[in-house]
Amino acid sequence: MKILVPVSIDSFREDAACLAIDTSRALRAEIRLLSVVDREGIRRAESGAPPGAIHIAQMAEKEIAERQEKEKGREVLELGRRCREAGVPCTGEVKTGDPLEEIEKASAGCDLLVSGLSSQYSFEGRDEPGKLVLSLMNERVIPLLLAASPYRPVKTVVIGCGGGLRTERAIGAMAHFGLWKEKCRIILLVVDDSPEQGVELHTKLRKILTEAGYAGWEERVVSGTKVETFLAFCQEEGADAVVLGGWGKRRWNEFFGSSITGRLLDLKRFHMFLYM
């Protein structure tokens, strides 16, 4: 198994590194570190040079790219050292190109992507925090494990059982990896006013976990408004991580602050495993 860790500008970068290393040790996985020099972004930033200064701008572009390549190389080397000290096999590289294209290509050869909540990859952090990796999850390129809170070991996991294929795919991906299979408390949660409907939603998910060798999970059905009840339950149960099937039918600009996923990201209290 291979875990892709794109190195980024991110206030949660340290938390993502810790989460990636712990996950790799638990799954006996290899980490692939990737850092991308956004040459096109540098070129755009330098394109505003006045007439007569184009040559200077071109030289500046080259110097910035070389400097970034060295800085990113040092970051990759340092993270690689930490992985090896933790007993985790690791490879790393620095590439030049479009960050989205390079990370998407690398994802094709990996099983899971681990990133920080506020990850940014364009030159000078001009992209929207987190949007690139979330877009990869949205397009089903790769499952995403997001360090969306200050790091802590994962001991309690709440799985949101909203029904439908997105839920089944997310839990199926988690079970396929064997993620949090041992030494973790797992709760299957349905928010619904009908206990019978809750039991029905649990049925398929129960089968997925059983066939993957999971045991001892809890099943809960609670009533209330979906978003607020789900958030309150996670906090009351001391969840460290949440598993969700993406963000439903909402468009990107309606995503943050309105869906369960968006509200959880706003809270910054739980790691998140997401897949569409």
C-alpha positions in Angstrom: 0.0 0.0 0.0 1.2 3.5 -0.8 0.2 6.8 0.9 0.7 10.0 -1.0 1.7 13.1 1.1 1.9 16.2 -1.0 4.1 18.7 0.8 2.3 22.0 1.1 2.1 25.5 2.6 -0.2 24.6 5.5 -0.8 25.5 9.1 -1.7 21.9 9.6 1.4 20.5 7.9 2.9 19.1 11.1 -0.4 17.5 12.1 -0.6 15.9 8.6 2.9 14.5 8.9 2.2 12.9 12.2 -1.1 11.5 11.0 0.5 10.1 7.8 3.3 8.4 9.8 1.0 6.9 12.3 -1.4 5.7 9.5 1.5 4.2 7.6 2.8 2.3 10.6 -0.6 0.9 11.4 -1.2 -0.2 7.7 2.4 -1.2 7.0 2.3 1.2 4.1 4.9 3.2 2.2 4.8 7.0 2.1 5.5 8.9 -1.1 6.3 12.5 -0.5 5.7 14.9 -3.4 6.5 18.6 -3.6 5.7 20.6 -6.7 7.4 23.8 -7.8 4.6 25.9 -9.4 6.6 27.2 -12.3 3.5 28.5 -14.1 2.4 30.3 -11.0 5.8 31.9 -10.7 5.6 33.0 -14.4 2.2 34.6 -13.8 3.5 36.5 -10.8 6.4 37.8 -12.8 4.4 38.6 -16.0 3.6 42.1 -14.8 7.1 43.4 -15.5 7.1 46.8 -17.3 8.4 47.1 -20.9 12.2 46.8 -21.0 12.3 44.7 -17.9 11.1 41.4 -19.4 14.6 39.9 -19.3 15.0 40.8 -15.7 11.6 39.2 -15.0 12.7 36.1 -16.8 15.8 35.9 -14.8 13.8 36.5 -11.6 11.5 33.7 -12.5 14.4 31.3 -13.0 16.0 32.3 -9.7 12.7 31.9 -7.8 12.1 28.5 -9.3 15.6 27.3 -8.4 15.3 28.7 -4.9 11.9 27.0 -4.4 13.3 23.8 -5.7 16.0 23.8 -3.1 13.7 24.8 -0.3 11.2 22.1 -1.2 14.0 19.6 -1.5 15.0 20.3 2.1 11.5 19.9 3.3 11.1 16.5 1.5 14.5 15.4 2.9 13.5 16.3 6.5 10.1 14.6 6.3 11.8 11.6 4.8 14.2 11.5 7.7 11.3 11.5 10.1 9.6 8.7 8.3 12.7 6.5 8.4 13.2 7.2 12.1 9.7 6.0 12.7 10.4 2.8 10.7 8.2 3.9 7.7 9.5 3.2 4.2 9.5 6.5 2.3 10.4 7.9 -1.1 10.3 11.6 -2.0 10.7 13.9 -5.0 10.4 17.5 -6.1 8.7 18.1 -9.5 8.2 21.2 -11.5 4.7 21.7 -13.1 1.1 22.4 -12.4 0.4 21.3 -8.8 -3.0 19.8 -9.6 -1.8 17.8 -12.6 1.3 16.5 -10.8 -0.6 15.5 -7.6 -3.3 13.9 -9.7 -0.8 11.9 -11.7 1.0 10.8 -8.5 -2.4 9.8 -7.0 -2.9 7.2 -9.8 0.0 5.2 -8.3 -1.1 5.5 -4.6 -4.0 4.2 -2.5 -4.6 7.1 0.0 -3.8 10.8 0.1 -3.0 12.4 3.5 -3.1 16.2 3.7 -3.6 19.0 6.1 -6.8 21.0 6.2 -5.3 24.2 4.9 -3.1 22.7 2.2 -2.0 25.2 -0.6 0.2 24.3 -3.5 0.2 27.3 -5.9 3.1 29.8 -5.8 2.8 32.1 -2.8 -0.3 30.2 -1.6 -2.7 31.8 -4.1 -5.0 28.8 -4.3 -7.9 28.4 -1.9 -6.8 26.4 1.2 -7.8 22.7 1.0 -9.6 23.0 -2.4 -7.1 21.1 -4.5 -7.1 17.9 -2.4 -10.9 18.1 -1.8 -11.4 18.4 -5.5 -9.4 15.2 -6.0 -11.7 13.4 -3.5 -14.8 14.9 -5.2 -13.7 13.5 -8.6 -13.1 10.1 -7.0 -9.4 10.3 -7.9 -8.3 9.0 -4.4 -9.6 8.6 -0.9 -8.5 11.5 1.4 -7.4 11.4 5.0 -7.5 15.0 6.2 -5.6 16.3 9.2 -8.3 18.9 10.1 -7.5 19.3 13.8 -4.4 19.5 16.0 -2.8 16.0 15.9 -3.8 13.3 18.4 -3.8 9.5 18.0 -7.0 8.2 16.6 -8.9 6.1 19.3 -12.6 6.9 18.5 -14.0 7.0 15.0 -17.5 8.0 14.1 -18.8 6.8 10.7 -21.7 8.9 9.3 -24.3 6.5 7.8 -26.3 8.8 5.6 -27.3 6.0 3.2 -26.6 5.8 -0.5 -23.5 4.9 -2.6 -21.3 7.7 -1.2 -21.6 6.3 2.3 -20.9 2.7 1.1 -17.9 3.8 -1.0 -16.3 5.7 1.9 -16.8 2.9 4.4 -15.8 0.3 1.7 -12.5 2.2 1.1 -11.8 2.5 4.8 -12.5 -1.2 5.3 -10.4 -2.2 2.3 -7.4 -0.5 3.8 -8.1 -2.0 7.3 -7.9 1.6 8.6 -8.6 1.8 12.4 -9.3 -1.9 12.4 -7.5 -2.5 15.7 -7.4 -0.7 19.0 -10.1 1.8 17.9 -13.6 2.3 19.0 -15.8 2.6 15.9 -19.4 3.9 16.0 -21.8 3.7 13.1 -24.1 6.7 13.5 -27.4 7.4 11.8 -29.3 10.6 12.5 -32.9 9.8 11.9 -36.2 10.2 13.7 -37.1 6.6 12.7 -35.3 3.8 14.6 -36.4 1.4 12.0 -34.9 3.5 9.2 -31.7 3.7 11.2 -31.5 -0.1 11.6 -32.0 -0.5 7.8 -29.2 2.0 7.0 -26.9 0.0 9.3 -27.5 -3.3 7.5 -25.3 -2.8 4.4 -22.6 -1.1 6.3 -22.5 -3.9 8.9 -21.9 -6.4 6.1 -19.0 -4.3 4.7 -17.2 -4.2 8.1 -17.9 -7.9 8.9 -16.5 -9.0 5.5 -13.4 -6.9 6.1 -12.8 -8.5 9.5 -13.8 -5.7 11.8 -15.4 -6.5 15.1 -16.9 -4.9 18.2 -18.2 -1.7 16.6 -21.2 0.2 18.1 -24.4 1.1 16.2 -26.3 4.2 17.2 -29.5 5.9 15.9 -30.2 9.3 17.3 -33.0 11.8 16.4 -32.7 15.5 15.7 -31.6 17.9 13.0 -29.0 16.2 11.0 -26.1 18.6 11.1 -26.3 19.8 14.7 -27.1 16.4 16.1 -24.2 14.8 14.2 -21.7 17.5 15.4 -22.9 17.3 19.0 -22.7 13.5 19.0 -19.1 13.5 17.8 -18.1 16.0 20.5 -19.9 14.1 23.3 -18.3 10.8 22.3 -14.9 12.2 22.1 -14.4 11.4 18.4 -10.9 11.7 17.0 -11.8 11.0 13.4 -14.9 11.0 11.3 -15.7 9.0 8.1 -18.0 10.6 5.5 -19.0 10.0 1.9 -18.0 13.4 0.6 -20.5 16.3 0.8 -23.6 15.1 -0.9 -25.3 16.9 -3.7 -24.2 20.5 -2.8 -22.0 22.4 -5.2 -18.6 23.6 -4.0 -19.7 27.2 -3.3 -22.5 25.8 -1.0 -20.2 23.3 0.6 -18.6 25.2 3.5 -20.7 26.0 6.5 -23.8 24.2 5.3 -23.1 20.5 5.0 -22.0 18.2 7.8 -18.6 18.0 6.2 -18.3 21.7 5.8 -19.3 22.3 9.4 -16.8 19.7 10.7 -14.0 21.4 8.7 -15.0 24.7 10.2 -14.8 23.2 13.7 -11.2 21.9 13.2 -11.7 19.3 15.9 -11.6 16.0 14.0 -9.5 14.2 11.4 -11.6 13.2 8.5 -11.6 10.3 6.0 -13.5 11.3 2.9 -14.4 9.6 -0.3 -17.1 10.0 -3.0 
